[in-house]
Amino acid sequence: METITISTEFIRLQDLMKLANMVSSGGEAKVLIQDGQVEVNGEACLQRGKKLRPGDTVTFQSRDYAIAYAT
């Protein structure tokens, strides 16, 4: 599992996908999310603006990403 660190209270799903280099653009993230190809905490998520906080996990293309605060 790859850990993505954030320094803010939350990060939106599409922004996380760009930050973690899962996609090359917000438009690509939008299509993949709306197509049901992204899971948040084990469930398909269709909201590209979903707020993710430390403790949440994202699964995309059989890879898991954990959200954590930067220390």
Backbone atoms as SQL, in Angstrom:
CREATE TABLE atoms (id INTEGER PRIMARY KEY, chain TEXT, resi INTEGER, resn TEXT, atom TEXT, x REAL, y REAL, z REAL);
INSERT INTO atoms VALUES
  (1, 'A', 1, 'MET', 'N', 0.847, -1.178, 0.000),
  (2, 'A', 1, 'MET', 'CA', 0.000, 0.000, 0.000),
  (3, 'A', 1, 'MET', 'C', 0.893, 1.241, 0.000),
  (4, 'A', 2, 'GLU', 'N', 0.568, 2.159, -0.874),
  (5, 'A', 2, 'GLU', 'CA', 1.308, 3.420, -0.961),
  (6, 'A', 2, 'GLU', 'C', 0.618, 4.460, -0.087),
  (7, 'A', 3, 'THR', 'N', 1.394, 5.225, 0.664),
  (8, 'A', 3, 'THR', 'CA', 0.840, 6.261, 1.524),
  (9, 'A', 3, 'THR', 'C', 0.996, 7.624, 0.861),
  (10, 'A', 4, 'ILE', 'N', -0.105, 8.362, 0.788),
  (11, 'A', 4, 'ILE', 'CA', -0.108, 9.715, 0.239),
  (12, 'A', 4, 'ILE', 'C', -0.283, 10.671, 1.414),
  (13, 'A', 5, 'THR', 'N', 0.663, 11.581, 1.596),
  (14, 'A', 5, 'THR', 'CA', 0.576, 12.511, 2.717),
  (15, 'A', 5, 'THR', 'C', -0.003, 13.846, 2.268),
  (16, 'A', 6, 'ILE', 'N', -0.842, 14.399, 3.143),
  (17, 'A', 6, 'ILE', 'CA', -1.447, 15.703, 2.870),
  (18, 'A', 6, 'ILE', 'C', -1.178, 16.621, 4.063),
  (19, 'A', 7, 'SER', 'N', -1.187, 17.910, 3.812),
  (20, 'A', 7, 'SER', 'CA', -0.952, 18.874, 4.883),
  (21, 'A', 7, 'SER', 'C', -2.207, 19.703, 5.183),
  (22, 'A', 8, 'THR', 'N', -3.308, 19.349, 4.535),
  (23, 'A', 8, 'THR', 'CA', -4.577, 20.040, 4.734),
  (24, 'A', 8, 'THR', 'C', -5.561, 19.097, 5.435),
  (25, 'A', 9, 'GLU', 'N', -6.721, 19.616, 5.799),
  (26, 'A', 9, 'GLU', 'CA', -7.720, 18.798, 6.499),
  (27, 'A', 9, 'GLU', 'C', -8.199, 17.629, 5.637),
  (28, 'A', 10, 'PHE', 'N', -8.347, 17.871, 4.332),
  (29, 'A', 10, 'PHE', 'CA', -8.821, 16.833, 3.419),
  (30, 'A', 10, 'PHE', 'C', -8.261, 17.092, 2.028),
  (31, 'A', 11, 'ILE', 'N', -8.445, 16.104, 1.149),
  (32, 'A', 11, 'ILE', 'CA', -8.111, 16.260, -0.263),
  (33, 'A', 11, 'ILE', 'C', -9.246, 15.636, -1.055),
  (34, 'A', 12, 'ARG', 'N', -9.612, 16.260, -2.147),
  (35, 'A', 12, 'ARG', 'CA', -10.684, 15.713, -2.986),
  (36, 'A', 12, 'ARG', 'C', -10.140, 14.545, -3.814),
  (37, 'A', 13, 'LEU', 'N', -11.012, 13.590, -4.088),
  (38, 'A', 13, 'LEU', 'CA', -10.612, 12.366, -4.772),
  (39, 'A', 13, 'LEU', 'C', -9.885, 12.640, -6.080),
  (40, 'A', 14, 'GLN', 'N', -10.431, 13.503, -6.929),
  (41, 'A', 14, 'GLN', 'CA', -9.770, 13.750, -8.221),
  (42, 'A', 14, 'GLN', 'C', -8.396, 14.387, -8.029),
  (43, 'A', 15, 'ASP', 'N', -8.248, 15.227, -6.997),
  (44, 'A', 15, 'ASP', 'CA', -6.955, 15.849, -6.726),
  (45, 'A', 15, 'ASP', 'C', -5.948, 14.822, -6.198),
  (46, 'A', 16, 'LEU', 'N', -6.432, 13.888, -5.391),
  (47, 'A', 16, 'LEU', 'CA', -5.560, 12.817, -4.908),
  (48, 'A', 16, 'LEU', 'C', -5.048, 11.978, -6.073),
  (49, 'A', 17, 'MET', 'N', -5.931, 11.688, -7.014),
  (50, 'A', 17, 'MET', 'CA', -5.525, 10.865, -8.154),
  (51, 'A', 17, 'MET', 'C', -4.437, 11.556, -8.972),
  (52, 'A', 18, 'LYS', 'N', -4.531, 12.867, -9.095),
  (53, 'A', 18, 'LYS', 'CA', -3.482, 13.612, -9.808),
  (54, 'A', 18, 'LYS', 'C', -2.198, 13.646, -8.988),
  (55, 'A', 19, 'LEU', 'N', -2.311, 13.916, -7.684),
  (56, 'A', 19, 'LEU', 'CA', -1.152, 13.984, -6.803),
  (57, 'A', 19, 'LEU', 'C', -0.377, 12.667, -6.778),
  (58, 'A', 20, 'ALA', 'N', -1.096, 11.562, -6.763),
  (59, 'A', 20, 'ALA', 'CA', -0.477, 10.239, -6.686),
  (60, 'A', 20, 'ALA', 'C', -0.069, 9.701, -8.064),
  (61, 'A', 21, 'ASN', 'N', -0.213, 10.519, -9.094),
  (62, 'A', 21, 'ASN', 'CA', 0.123, 10.127, -10.469),
  (63, 'A', 21, 'ASN', 'C', -0.654, 8.902, -10.958),
  (64, 'A', 22, 'MET', 'N', -1.888, 8.771, -10.481),
  (65, 'A', 22, 'MET', 'CA', -2.766, 7.709, -10.985),
  (66, 'A', 22, 'MET', 'C', -3.282, 8.092, -12.362),
  (67, 'A', 23, 'VAL', 'N', -3.416, 9.408, -12.586),
  (68, 'A', 23, 'VAL', 'CA', -3.920, 9.949, -13.854),
  (69, 'A', 23, 'VAL', 'C', -3.069, 11.156, -14.229),
  (70, 'A', 24, 'SER', 'N', -3.172, 11.564, -15.474),
  (71, 'A', 24, 'SER', 'CA', -2.392, 12.719, -15.921),
  (72, 'A', 24, 'SER', 'C', -3.186, 14.022, -15.908),
  (73, 'A', 25, 'SER', 'N', -4.526, 13.910, -15.756),
  (74, 'A', 25, 'SER', 'CA', -5.333, 15.135, -15.760),
  (75, 'A', 25, 'SER', 'C', -6.607, 14.940, -14.950),
  (76, 'A', 26, 'GLY', 'N', -7.204, 16.062, -14.585),
  (77, 'A', 26, 'GLY', 'CA', -8.475, 16.018, -13.874),
  (78, 'A', 26, 'GLY', 'C', -9.586, 15.428, -14.723),
  (79, 'A', 27, 'GLY', 'N', -9.529, 15.685, -16.011),
  (80, 'A', 27, 'GLY', 'CA', -10.533, 15.132, -16.924),
  (81, 'A', 27, 'GLY', 'C', -10.486, 13.616, -16.973),
  (82, 'A', 28, 'GLU', 'N', -9.271, 13.076, -16.971),
  (83, 'A', 28, 'GLU', 'CA', -9.109, 11.619, -16.967),
  (84, 'A', 28, 'GLU', 'C', -9.647, 11.044, -15.656),
  (85, 'A', 29, 'ALA', 'N', -9.352, 11.713, -14.544),
  (86, 'A', 29, 'ALA', 'CA', -9.850, 11.267, -13.236),
  (87, 'A', 29, 'ALA', 'C', -11.372, 11.263, -13.227),
  (88, 'A', 30, 'LYS', 'N', -11.977, 12.317, -13.750),
  (89, 'A', 30, 'LYS', 'CA', -13.435, 12.432, -13.785),
  (90, 'A', 30, 'LYS', 'C', -14.063, 11.238, -14.501),
  (91, 'A', 31, 'VAL', 'N', -13.540, 10.896, -15.659),
  (92, 'A', 31, 'VAL', 'CA', -14.092, 9.793, -16.442),
  (93, 'A', 31, 'VAL', 'C', -13.958, 8.472, -15.685),
  (94, 'A', 32, 'LEU', 'N', -12.800, 8.211, -15.106),
  (95, 'A', 32, 'LEU', 'CA', -12.560, 6.954, -14.398),
  (96, 'A', 32, 'LEU', 'C', -13.437, 6.844, -13.154),
  (97, 'A', 33, 'ILE', 'N', -13.602, 7.948, -12.434),
  (98, 'A', 33, 'ILE', 'CA', -14.444, 7.945, -11.233),
  (99, 'A', 33, 'ILE', 'C', -15.896, 7.709, -11.618),
  (100, 'A', 34, 'GLN', 'N', -16.392, 8.440, -12.595),
  (101, 'A', 34, 'GLN', 'CA', -17.790, 8.304, -13.011),
  (102, 'A', 34, 'GLN', 'C', -18.078, 6.942, -13.627),
  (103, 'A', 35, 'ASP', 'N', -17.036, 6.265, -14.101),
  (104, 'A', 35, 'ASP', 'CA', -17.171, 4.929, -14.677),
  (105, 'A', 35, 'ASP', 'C', -17.136, 3.846, -13.597),
  (106, 'A', 36, 'GLY', 'N', -16.943, 4.248, -12.336),
  (107, 'A', 36, 'GLY', 'CA', -16.954, 3.299, -11.233),
  (108, 'A', 36, 'GLY', 'C', -15.663, 2.515, -11.067),
  (109, 'A', 37, 'GLN', 'N', -14.566, 3.021, -11.600),
  (110, 'A', 37, 'GLN', 'CA', -13.300, 2.295, -11.534),
  (111, 'A', 37, 'GLN', 'C', -12.461, 2.607, -10.293),
  (112, 'A', 38, 'VAL', 'N', -12.977, 3.467, -9.412),
  (113, 'A', 38, 'VAL', 'CA', -12.242, 3.873, -8.222),
  (114, 'A', 38, 'VAL', 'C', -13.052, 3.510, -6.982),
  (115, 'A', 39, 'GLU', 'N', -12.393, 2.905, -5.993),
  (116, 'A', 39, 'GLU', 'CA', -13.047, 2.564, -4.736),
  (117, 'A', 39, 'GLU', 'C', -12.477, 3.412, -3.613),
  (118, 'A', 40, 'VAL', 'N', -13.349, 3.840, -2.712),
  (119, 'A', 40, 'VAL', 'CA', -12.940, 4.554, -1.500),
  (120, 'A', 40, 'VAL', 'C', -13.421, 3.718, -0.324),
  (121, 'A', 41, 'ASN', 'N', -12.485, 3.332, 0.518),
  (122, 'A', 41, 'ASN', 'CA', -12.804, 2.500, 1.689),
  (123, 'A', 41, 'ASN', 'C', -13.577, 1.242, 1.306),
  (124, 'A', 42, 'GLY', 'N', -13.194, 0.628, 0.183),
  (125, 'A', 42, 'GLY', 'CA', -13.773, -0.651, -0.231),
  (126, 'A', 42, 'GLY', 'C', -15.060, -0.584, -1.020),
  (127, 'A', 43, 'GLU', 'N', -15.561, 0.620, -1.282),
  (128, 'A', 43, 'GLU', 'CA', -16.804, 0.759, -2.046),
  (129, 'A', 43, 'GLU', 'C', -16.593, 1.667, -3.249),
  (130, 'A', 44, 'ALA', 'N', -17.233, 1.335, -4.363),
  (131, 'A', 44, 'ALA', 'CA', -17.128, 2.171, -5.565),
  (132, 'A', 44, 'ALA', 'C', -17.593, 3.593, -5.230),
  (133, 'A', 45, 'CYS', 'N', -16.850, 4.569, -5.706),
  (134, 'A', 45, 'CYS', 'CA', -17.174, 5.968, -5.444),
  (135, 'A', 45, 'CYS', 'C', -17.358, 6.681, -6.778),
  (136, 'A', 46, 'LEU', 'N', -18.491, 7.334, -6.955),
  (137, 'A', 46, 'LEU', 'CA', -18.779, 8.042, -8.197),
  (138, 'A', 46, 'LEU', 'C', -18.675, 9.554, -8.034),
  (139, 'A', 47, 'GLN', 'N', -18.216, 10.016, -6.865),
  (140, 'A', 47, 'GLN', 'CA', -18.117, 11.451, -6.586),
  (141, 'A', 47, 'GLN', 'C', -16.667, 11.902, -6.731),
  (142, 'A', 48, 'ARG', 'N', -16.369, 12.637, -7.770),
  (143, 'A', 48, 'ARG', 'CA', -14.987, 13.069, -7.966),
  (144, 'A', 48, 'ARG', 'C', -14.545, 14.080, -6.917),
  (145, 'A', 49, 'GLY', 'N', -15.487, 14.776, -6.306),
  (146, 'A', 49, 'GLY', 'CA', -15.171, 15.757, -5.277),
  (147, 'A', 49, 'GLY', 'C', -15.223, 15.183, -3.869),
  (148, 'A', 50, 'LYS', 'N', -15.309, 13.861, -3.748),
  (149, 'A', 50, 'LYS', 'CA', -15.364, 13.202, -2.438),
  (150, 'A', 50, 'LYS', 'C', -14.188, 13.665, -1.589),
  (151, 'A', 51, 'LYS', 'N', -14.479, 14.107, -0.366),
  (152, 'A', 51, 'LYS', 'CA', -13.429, 14.572, 0.533),
  (153, 'A', 51, 'LYS', 'C', -12.794, 13.377, 1.237),
  (154, 'A', 52, 'LEU', 'N', -11.493, 13.248, 1.079),
  (155, 'A', 52, 'LEU', 'CA', -10.749, 12.169, 1.712),
  (156, 'A', 52, 'LEU', 'C', -9.926, 12.727, 2.852),
  (157, 'A', 53, 'ARG', 'N', -9.922, 12.013, 3.948),
  (158, 'A', 53, 'ARG', 'CA', -9.176, 12.425, 5.132),
  (159, 'A', 53, 'ARG', 'C', -8.233, 11.301, 5.548),
  (160, 'A', 54, 'PRO', 'N', -7.248, 11.606, 6.379),
  (161, 'A', 54, 'PRO', 'CA', -6.353, 10.544, 6.856),
  (162, 'A', 54, 'PRO', 'C', -7.155, 9.377, 7.434),
  (163, 'A', 55, 'GLY', 'N', -6.729, 8.185, 7.096),
  (164, 'A', 55, 'GLY', 'CA', -7.441, 6.970, 7.487),
  (165, 'A', 55, 'GLY', 'C', -8.246, 6.382, 6.342),
  (166, 'A', 56, 'ASP', 'N', -8.575, 7.202, 5.332),
  (167, 'A', 56, 'ASP', 'CA', -9.285, 6.698, 4.161),
  (168, 'A', 56, 'ASP', 'C', -8.315, 5.963, 3.246),
  (169, 'A', 57, 'THR', 'N', -8.846, 5.007, 2.491),
  (170, 'A', 57, 'THR', 'CA', -8.041, 4.308, 1.496),
  (171, 'A', 57, 'THR', 'C', -8.730, 4.393, 0.137),
  (172, 'A', 58, 'VAL', 'N', -7.928, 4.456, -0.904),
  (173, 'A', 58, 'VAL', 'CA', -8.418, 4.509, -2.280),
  (174, 'A', 58, 'VAL', 'C', -7.814, 3.329, -3.024),
  (175, 'A', 59, 'THR', 'N', -8.636, 2.625, -3.795),
  (176, 'A', 59, 'THR', 'CA', -8.159, 1.516, -4.613),
  (177, 'A', 59, 'THR', 'C', -8.429, 1.844, -6.071),
  (178, 'A', 60, 'PHE', 'N', -7.372, 1.720, -6.880),
  (179, 'A', 60, 'PHE', 'CA', -7.488, 1.993, -8.316),
  (180, 'A', 60, 'PHE', 'C', -6.528, 1.061, -9.042),
  (181, 'A', 61, 'GLN', 'N', -7.036, 0.332, -10.016),
  (182, 'A', 61, 'GLN', 'CA', -6.252, -0.615, -10.802),
  (183, 'A', 61, 'GLN', 'C', -5.464, -1.572, -9.908),
  (184, 'A', 62, 'SER', 'N', -6.159, -2.149, -8.924),
  (185, 'A', 62, 'SER', 'CA', -5.609, -3.144, -7.998),
  (186, 'A', 62, 'SER', 'C', -4.486, -2.615, -7.111),
  (187, 'A', 63, 'ARG', 'N', -4.356, -1.302, -6.995),
  (188, 'A', 63, 'ARG', 'CA', -3.363, -0.707, -6.100),
  (189, 'A', 63, 'ARG', 'C', -4.086, 0.075, -5.023),
  (190, 'A', 64, 'ASP', 'N', -3.569, -0.010, -3.810),
  (191, 'A', 64, 'ASP', 'CA', -4.170, 0.672, -2.670),
  (192, 'A', 64, 'ASP', 'C', -3.334, 1.868, -2.261),
  (193, 'A', 65, 'TYR', 'N', -4.022, 2.936, -1.898),
  (194, 'A', 65, 'TYR', 'CA', -3.392, 4.176, -1.466),
  (195, 'A', 65, 'TYR', 'C', -4.024, 4.610, -0.149),
  (196, 'A', 66, 'ALA', 'N', -3.202, 4.893, 0.853),
  (197, 'A', 66, 'ALA', 'CA', -3.686, 5.339, 2.148),
  (198, 'A', 66, 'ALA', 'C', -3.409, 6.821, 2.292),
  (199, 'A', 67, 'ILE', 'N', -4.324, 7.536, 2.940),
  (200, 'A', 67, 'ILE', 'CA', -4.167, 8.963, 3.159),
  (201, 'A', 67, 'ILE', 'C', -3.638, 9.171, 4.577),
  (202, 'A', 68, 'ALA', 'N', -2.616, 10.021, 4.725),
  (203, 'A', 68, 'ALA', 'CA', -2.054, 10.323, 6.045),
  (204, 'A', 68, 'ALA', 'C', -1.637, 11.790, 6.087),
  (205, 'A', 69, 'TYR', 'N', -1.595, 12.346, 7.298),
  (206, 'A', 69, 'TYR', 'CA', -1.112, 13.709, 7.472),
  (207, 'A', 69, 'TYR', 'C', 0.406, 13.734, 7.358),
  (208, 'A', 70, 'ALA', 'N', 0.933, 14.768, 6.748),
  (209, 'A', 70, 'ALA', 'CA', 2.380, 14.971, 6.701),
  (210, 'A', 70, 'ALA', 'C', 2.842, 15.298, 8.114),
  (211, 'A', 71, 'THR', 'N', 4.002, 14.790, 8.479),
  (212, 'A', 71, 'THR', 'CA', 4.503, 15.051, 9.840),
  (213, 'A', 71, 'THR', 'C', 5.600, 16.074, 9.824);
